[in-house]
């Protein structure tokens, strides 16, 4: 919930120009940006002449359409030329009480419209302190990934809630351990789990991106605050 139409246009232009200026970065990285739904049209228009960046939404409804005031359907998101949608972000789970079952229903609807779902999982500080982090993440994986999920249409993002905006930092060892666990547990939900991308989303920034992106089973980043500054976003990509 950041920015204006104009600032979003400037941000995406700076990102596009930065990608263009860095020879070879597109050979190492794929870029997806997920603006506010209000800004998707403007951001798409600003980049209509290139395909450097894919677009996604930050959420979608589990409903197909109709009388659901304020919601955005997967069909609308697809019509807006998006290819991805983020589901189950920790802020949605915490602020809106979204359950695993609801996230799975949203993912099912997104898959019906050929959207790639980025399904988020992660434990809170209290849950990690109680030694429940793997139990929590395993339950989220089982409950949030629908039967329609494949290695091609599903990405998992691990975002430890305790490492987001708290000043605490997940170590490379913490991340490696959880990502290996997620990879193992994906065998229960998906064929070819070794082909599923697992992103890390706990305050990745230029200062820690190199170590995190070099960690086994980390296939990219779900970038939060650092994505609001083109130079930080691009600096992370250059660490890949």
Order of alpha helices (4+ residues) and beta strands (2+ residues): alpha-alpha-beta-alpha-beta-alpha-beta-alpha-alpha-beta-alpha-alpha-beta-alpha-beta-alpha-alpha
